[in-house]
Amino acid sequence: MNPEDRWFLADLDHAMDWCRQRHTEGIRCTIATLAEYATDRIRSGAATTENLRCIRTVAYRLPDTSIAIKPTAIGILFDSGEYFSNLKALFEEAEKNETDLEIDMEGSDYVDAAVRSACEIAKEHPVTLALQAYLDRTTADCDLCISKGVRIRLVKGAYLGDTTDFENIRERFKSLVSRIADSGENFCVGTHDPEIIRWITEESKVPPHQIEFGFLKGLADQTKIRLADAGMDVSEYVPFGLDGIAYRTRREYYLKMMEKSGRSPAP
């Protein structure tokens, strides 16, 4: 695999080199291993071990970089106790190394467990949780996370949601942005929608210091630089690993759906 794939990088060393360059451009990074869908303890243990290595290496060599954890990689598919035990170990290691962790959101079957685990972890550790605008439950999940001290990374959603109507998801996203902003808590929006970015920066009442704009590696590079140069908080999600087929497929499907609807992501 090409170590400079559009969507992800081959290994942690390549990911950190990429992030160092982004840091010089005023862009913070979130590194993520591409492991997902573990169906037994051997695989979930291996993914947990890899994330522990990532935490220690990044903390030592690349400060101000967070790490994203996929629940399906560390046991949520087959054992909720195994999942939470692994998650707790990762957050304990992150605290020792002064590194921030984020919990990614995956398919709708795992949302409830992911939300509950984030709220539990937040009792002892800072945590960011991705929430998906295309789910009907997300308004209630936002309120719960805010009340429990969980930082939110709001995304549209890349799996199967409760609606596929683009305009409806866009309006839900804007409504949730306003709702979270009203709480006064800091949060992140993960979007490449030029209309939503324009609305947030030009029309919404969200204070710039309260929001971070999160982007994926491989998309909206001009917009990342523009927002960072304007003094906005900007981050980039940088996955690494040898098996990125599922991840790449989701990204390419997103571009195809955008093209089919006559839309384009931010440049």
Contacts in CASP RR format, 6 or more apart in sequence:
PFRMAT RR
TARGET T0000
AUTHOR 0000-0000-0000
METHOD contacts of the structure
MODEL  1
MNPEDRWFLADLDHAMDWCRQRHTEGIRCTIATLAEYATDRIRSGAATTE
NLRCIRTVAYRLPDTSIAIKPTAIGILFDSGEYFSNLKALFEEAEKNETD
LEIDMEGSDYVDAAVRSACEIAKEHPVTLALQAYLDRTTADCDLCISKGV
RIRLVKGAYLGDTTDFENIRERFKSLVSRIADSGENFCVGTHDPEIIRWI
TEESKVPPHQIEFGFLKGLADQTKIRLADAGMDVSEYVPFGLDGIAYRTR
REYYLKMMEKSGRSPAP
1 10 0 8 1.000
1 242 0 8 1.000
2 10 0 8 1.000
3 9 0 8 1.000
3 10 0 8 1.000
3 11 0 8 1.000
3 14 0 8 1.000
4 14 0 8 1.000
5 248 0 8 1.000
6 217 0 8 1.000
6 218 0 8 1.000
7 216 0 8 1.000
7 217 0 8 1.000
7 218 0 8 1.000
7 239 0 8 1.000
7 244 0 8 1.000
7 247 0 8 1.000
7 248 0 8 1.000
7 251 0 8 1.000
8 34 0 8 1.000
8 217 0 8 1.000
8 238 0 8 1.000
8 239 0 8 1.000
8 240 0 8 1.000
8 241 0 8 1.000
8 244 0 8 1.000
8 247 0 8 1.000
8 248 0 8 1.000
9 15 0 8 1.000
9 18 0 8 1.000
9 217 0 8 1.000
9 238 0 8 1.000
9 239 0 8 1.000
9 240 0 8 1.000
9 241 0 8 1.000
10 240 0 8 1.000
10 241 0 8 1.000
10 242 0 8 1.000
11 240 0 8 1.000
11 241 0 8 1.000
11 242 0 8 1.000
12 31 0 8 1.000
12 53 0 8 1.000
12 54 0 8 1.000
12 57 0 8 1.000
12 58 0 8 1.000
12 240 0 8 1.000
14 240 0 8 1.000
15 31 0 8 1.000
15 238 0 8 1.000
15 239 0 8 1.000
15 240 0 8 1.000
16 31 0 8 1.000
16 57 0 8 1.000
16 58 0 8 1.000
16 61 0 8 1.000
16 62 0 8 1.000
16 65 0 8 1.000
18 29 0 8 1.000
18 217 0 8 1.000
18 238 0 8 1.000
19 29 0 8 1.000
19 31 0 8 1.000
19 62 0 8 1.000
19 65 0 8 1.000
19 236 0 8 1.000
19 238 0 8 1.000
20 62 0 8 1.000
22 28 0 8 1.000
22 29 0 8 1.000
22 236 0 8 1.000
22 238 0 8 1.000
23 29 0 8 1.000
23 62 0 8 1.000
23 64 0 8 1.000
25 224 0 8 1.000
25 225 0 8 1.000
25 228 0 8 1.000
26 228 0 8 1.000
26 234 0 8 1.000
27 224 0 8 1.000
27 225 0 8 1.000
27 228 0 8 1.000
27 234 0 8 1.000
27 235 0 8 1.000
27 236 0 8 1.000
28 64 0 8 1.000
28 65 0 8 1.000
28 66 0 8 1.000
28 212 0 8 1.000
28 233 0 8 1.000
28 234 0 8 1.000
28 235 0 8 1.000
28 236 0 8 1.000
29 62 0 8 1.000
29 65 0 8 1.000
29 66 0 8 1.000
29 235 0 8 1.000
29 236 0 8 1.000
29 237 0 8 1.000
29 238 0 8 1.000
30 65 0 8 1.000
30 66 0 8 1.000
30 67 0 8 1.000
30 68 0 8 1.000
30 102 0 8 1.000
30 235 0 8 1.000
30 236 0 8 1.000
30 237 0 8 1.000
30 238 0 8 1.000
31 54 0 8 1.000
31 58 0 8 1.000
31 65 0 8 1.000
31 66 0 8 1.000
31 67 0 8 1.000
31 68 0 8 1.000
31 238 0 8 1.000
31 239 0 8 1.000
31 240 0 8 1.000
32 67 0 8 1.000
32 68 0 8 1.000
32 69 0 8 1.000
32 70 0 8 1.000
32 104 0 8 1.000
32 237 0 8 1.000
32 238 0 8 1.000
32 239 0 8 1.000
32 240 0 8 1.000
33 47 0 8 1.000
33 50 0 8 1.000
33 51 0 8 1.000
33 54 0 8 1.000
33 70 0 8 1.000
33 73 0 8 1.000
33 239 0 8 1.000
33 240 0 8 1.000
33 241 0 8 1.000
34 239 0 8 1.000
34 240 0 8 1.000
34 241 0 8 1.000
34 242 0 8 1.000
34 243 0 8 1.000
34 244 0 8 1.000
34 247 0 8 1.000
35 43 0 8 1.000
35 46 0 8 1.000
35 47 0 8 1.000
35 50 0 8 1.000
35 70 0 8 1.000
35 73 0 8 1.000
35 241 0 8 1.000
35 243 0 8 1.000
36 70 0 8 1.000
36 72 0 8 1.000
36 73 0 8 1.000
36 106 0 8 1.000
36 246 0 8 1.000
36 247 0 8 1.000
37 72 0 8 1.000
37 73 0 8 1.000
37 77 0 8 1.000
37 246 0 8 1.000
38 44 0 8 1.000
38 45 0 8 1.000
38 46 0 8 1.000
38 47 0 8 1.000
38 72 0 8 1.000
38 73 0 8 1.000
38 74 0 8 1.000
38 75 0 8 1.000
38 77 0 8 1.000
38 78 0 8 1.000
39 77 0 8 1.000
39 78 0 8 1.000
40 78 0 8 1.000
41 75 0 8 1.000
41 79 0 8 1.000
41 82 0 8 1.000
44 73 0 8 1.000
44 74 0 8 1.000
44 75 0 8 1.000
44 78 0 8 1.000
44 82 0 8 1.000
44 83 0 8 1.000
44 86 0 8 1.000
45 74 0 8 1.000
45 86 0 8 1.000
47 70 0 8 1.000
47 73 0 8 1.000
47 74 0 8 1.000
48 73 0 8 1.000
48 74 0 8 1.000
48 86 0 8 1.000
48 89 0 8 1.000
48 90 0 8 1.000
51 67 0 8 1.000
51 69 0 8 1.000
51 73 0 8 1.000
51 74 0 8 1.000
51 90 0 8 1.000
52 89 0 8 1.000
52 90 0 8 1.000
52 93 0 8 1.000
54 67 0 8 1.000
55 67 0 8 1.000
55 90 0 8 1.000
55 93 0 8 1.000
55 94 0 8 1.000
55 97 0 8 1.000
55 99 0 8 1.000
55 101 0 8 1.000
56 93 0 8 1.000
56 97 0 8 1.000
58 65 0 8 1.000
58 67 0 8 1.000
58 99 0 8 1.000
59 97 0 8 1.000
59 98 0 8 1.000
59 99 0 8 1.000
60 97 0 8 1.000
63 98 0 8 1.000
65 99 0 8 1.000
66 99 0 8 1.000
66 100 0 8 1.000
66 101 0 8 1.000
66 102 0 8 1.000
66 128 0 8 1.000
66 235 0 8 1.000
67 94 0 8 1.000
67 99 0 8 1.000
67 100 0 8 1.000
67 101 0 8 1.000
67 102 0 8 1.000
68 101 0 8 1.000
68 102 0 8 1.000
68 103 0 8 1.000
68 104 0 8 1.000
68 237 0 8 1.000
69 87 0 8 1.000
69 90 0 8 1.000
69 101 0 8 1.000
69 102 0 8 1.000
69 103 0 8 1.000
69 104 0 8 1.000
70 104 0 8 1.000
70 106 0 8 1.000
71 83 0 8 1.000
71 87 0 8 1.000
71 103 0 8 1.000
71 104 0 8 1.000
71 106 0 8 1.000
71 110 0 8 1.000
71 113 0 8 1.000
71 114 0 8 1.000
71 117 0 8 1.000
72 106 0 8 1.000
72 110 0 8 1.000
74 82 0 8 1.000
74 83 0 8 1.000
74 86 0 8 1.000
74 87 0 8 1.000
74 90 0 8 1.000
75 82 0 8 1.000
75 83 0 8 1.000
75 86 0 8 1.000
76 83 0 8 1.000
76 110 0 8 1.000
76 113 0 8 1.000
76 114 0 8 1.000
77 110 0 8 1.000
80 113 0 8 1.000
83 113 0 8 1.000
83 117 0 8 1.000
84 117 0 8 1.000
84 120 0 8 1.000
87 103 0 8 1.000
87 117 0 8 1.000
87 121 0 8 1.000
88 121 0 8 1.000
90 101 0 8 1.000
91 101 0 8 1.000
91 121 0 8 1.000
91 124 0 8 1.000
91 125 0 8 1.000
91 127 0 8 1.000
92 125 0 8 1.000
94 100 0 8 1.000
94 101 0 8 1.000
94 125 0 8 1.000
95 125 0 8 1.000
100 126 0 8 1.000
100 128 0 8 1.000
101 125 0 8 1.000
101 127 0 8 1.000
101 128 0 8 1.000
102 127 0 8 1.000
102 128 0 8 1.000
102 129 0 8 1.000
102 130 0 8 1.000
102 153 0 8 1.000
103 114 0 8 1.000
103 117 0 8 1.000
103 118 0 8 1.000
103 121 0 8 1.000
103 127 0 8 1.000
103 128 0 8 1.000
103 129 0 8 1.000
103 130 0 8 1.000
104 130 0 8 1.000
105 111 0 8 1.000
105 114 0 8 1.000
105 129 0 8 1.000
105 130 0 8 1.000
105 131 0 8 1.000
105 132 0 8 1.000
105 155 0 8 1.000
105 157 0 8 1.000
106 114 0 8 1.000
106 159 0 8 1.000
107 159 0 8 1.000
107 160 0 8 1.000
108 135 0 8 1.000
108 159 0 8 1.000
108 160 0 8 1.000
108 161 0 8 1.000
108 162 0 8 1.000
111 132 0 8 1.000
111 135 0 8 1.000
111 137 0 8 1.000
111 141 0 8 1.000
114 129 0 8 1.000
115 129 0 8 1.000
115 141 0 8 1.000
115 144 0 8 1.000
115 145 0 8 1.000
118 127 0 8 1.000
118 129 0 8 1.000
118 145 0 8 1.000
118 148 0 8 1.000
118 150 0 8 1.000
119 144 0 8 1.000
119 145 0 8 1.000
119 148 0 8 1.000
119 150 0 8 1.000
121 127 0 8 1.000
122 148 0 8 1.000
122 149 0 8 1.000
122 150 0 8 1.000
123 148 0 8 1.000
126 151 0 8 1.000
127 150 0 8 1.000
127 151 0 8 1.000
128 150 0 8 1.000
128 151 0 8 1.000
128 152 0 8 1.000
128 153 0 8 1.000
128 188 0 8 1.000
129 145 0 8 1.000
129 150 0 8 1.000
129 151 0 8 1.000
129 152 0 8 1.000
129 153 0 8 1.000
130 152 0 8 1.000
130 153 0 8 1.000
130 154 0 8 1.000
130 155 0 8 1.000
131 138 0 8 1.000
131 141 0 8 1.000
131 142 0 8 1.000
131 145 0 8 1.000
131 152 0 8 1.000
131 153 0 8 1.000
131 154 0 8 1.000
131 155 0 8 1.000
131 176 0 8 1.000
132 138 0 8 1.000
132 155 0 8 1.000
132 156 0 8 1.000
132 157 0 8 1.000
132 159 0 8 1.000
132 161 0 8 1.000
133 154 0 8 1.000
133 155 0 8 1.000
133 156 0 8 1.000
133 157 0 8 1.000
133 169 0 8 1.000
133 172 0 8 1.000
133 173 0 8 1.000
133 176 0 8 1.000
134 156 0 8 1.000
134 157 0 8 1.000
134 161 0 8 1.000
134 162 0 8 1.000
134 163 0 8 1.000
134 164 0 8 1.000
134 169 0 8 1.000
134 172 0 8 1.000
135 141 0 8 1.000
135 161 0 8 1.000
135 162 0 8 1.000
136 162 0 8 1.000
138 172 0 8 1.000
138 176 0 8 1.000
139 175 0 8 1.000
139 176 0 8 1.000
139 179 0 8 1.000
142 152 0 8 1.000
142 154 0 8 1.000
142 176 0 8 1.000
142 179 0 8 1.000
142 180 0 8 1.000
143 179 0 8 1.000
145 151 0 8 1.000
145 152 0 8 1.000
146 152 0 8 1.000
146 180 0 8 1.000
146 183 0 8 1.000
146 185 0 8 1.000
149 185 0 8 1.000
151 185 0 8 1.000
151 186 0 8 1.000
151 187 0 8 1.000
151 188 0 8 1.000
152 180 0 8 1.000
152 185 0 8 1.000
152 187 0 8 1.000
152 188 0 8 1.000
153 187 0 8 1.000
153 188 0 8 1.000
153 189 0 8 1.000
153 190 0 8 1.000
153 214 0 8 1.000
154 173 0 8 1.000
154 176 0 8 1.000
154 177 0 8 1.000
154 180 0 8 1.000
154 187 0 8 1.000
154 188 0 8 1.000
154 189 0 8 1.000
154 190 0 8 1.000
154 191 0 8 1.000
155 189 0 8 1.000
155 190 0 8 1.000
155 191 0 8 1.000
156 169 0 8 1.000
156 173 0 8 1.000
156 190 0 8 1.000
156 191 0 8 1.000
156 193 0 8 1.000
158 250 0 8 1.000
158 254 0 8 1.000
159 250 0 8 1.000
163 169 0 8 1.000
163 172 0 8 1.000
166 261 0 8 1.000
166 263 0 8 1.000
170 193 0 8 1.000
170 195 0 8 1.000
170 196 0 8 1.000
173 189 0 8 1.000
173 191 0 8 1.000
173 193 0 8 1.000
173 196 0 8 1.000
174 196 0 8 1.000
174 199 0 8 1.000
174 204 0 8 1.000
177 189 0 8 1.000
177 196 0 8 1.000
177 200 0 8 1.000
177 204 0 8 1.000
177 206 0 8 1.000
178 204 0 8 1.000
178 205 0 8 1.000
178 206 0 8 1.000
180 187 0 8 1.000
181 187 0 8 1.000
181 204 0 8 1.000
181 205 0 8 1.000
181 206 0 8 1.000
181 207 0 8 1.000
181 210 0 8 1.000
181 211 0 8 1.000
184 210 0 8 1.000
185 210 0 8 1.000
186 209 0 8 1.000
186 210 0 8 1.000
186 211 0 8 1.000
186 212 0 8 1.000
187 210 0 8 1.000
187 211 0 8 1.000
187 212 0 8 1.000
188 211 0 8 1.000
188 212 0 8 1.000
188 213 0 8 1.000
188 214 0 8 1.000
188 235 0 8 1.000
189 196 0 8 1.000
189 200 0 8 1.000
189 211 0 8 1.000
189 212 0 8 1.000
189 213 0 8 1.000
189 214 0 8 1.000
190 213 0 8 1.000
190 214 0 8 1.000
190 215 0 8 1.000
191 197 0 8 1.000
191 213 0 8 1.000
191 214 0 8 1.000
192 215 0 8 1.000
192 216 0 8 1.000
192 219 0 8 1.000
192 220 0 8 1.000
192 223 0 8 1.000
192 265 0 8 1.000
192 266 0 8 1.000
193 265 0 8 1.000
193 266 0 8 1.000
194 223 0 8 1.000
194 264 0 8 1.000
194 265 0 8 1.000
194 266 0 8 1.000
194 267 0 8 1.000
197 213 0 8 1.000
197 223 0 8 1.000
197 227 0 8 1.000
197 266 0 8 1.000
200 206 0 8 1.000
200 211 0 8 1.000
200 213 0 8 1.000
201 227 0 8 1.000
201 232 0 8 1.000
208 231 0 8 1.000
208 232 0 8 1.000
208 233 0 8 1.000
209 233 0 8 1.000
211 232 0 8 1.000
211 233 0 8 1.000
212 232 0 8 1.000
212 233 0 8 1.000
212 234 0 8 1.000
212 235 0 8 1.000
213 224 0 8 1.000
213 227 0 8 1.000
213 232 0 8 1.000
213 233 0 8 1.000
213 234 0 8 1.000
213 235 0 8 1.000
214 234 0 8 1.000
214 235 0 8 1.000
214 236 0 8 1.000
214 237 0 8 1.000
215 223 0 8 1.000
215 224 0 8 1.000
215 234 0 8 1.000
215 235 0 8 1.000
215 236 0 8 1.000
215 237 0 8 1.000
216 236 0 8 1.000
216 237 0 8 1.000
216 251 0 8 1.000
217 236 0 8 1.000
217 237 0 8 1.000
217 238 0 8 1.000
217 239 0 8 1.000
218 251 0 8 1.000
219 251 0 8 1.000
219 265 0 8 1.000
219 266 0 8 1.000
220 265 0 8 1.000
220 266 0 8 1.000
220 267 0 8 1.000
221 267 0 8 1.000
222 266 0 8 1.000
222 267 0 8 1.000
223 266 0 8 1.000
223 267 0 8 1.000
224 234 0 8 1.000
224 236 0 8 1.000
227 234 0 8 1.000
228 234 0 8 1.000
239 247 0 8 1.000
255 265 0 8 1.000
258 264 0 8 1.000
258 265 0 8 1.000
END
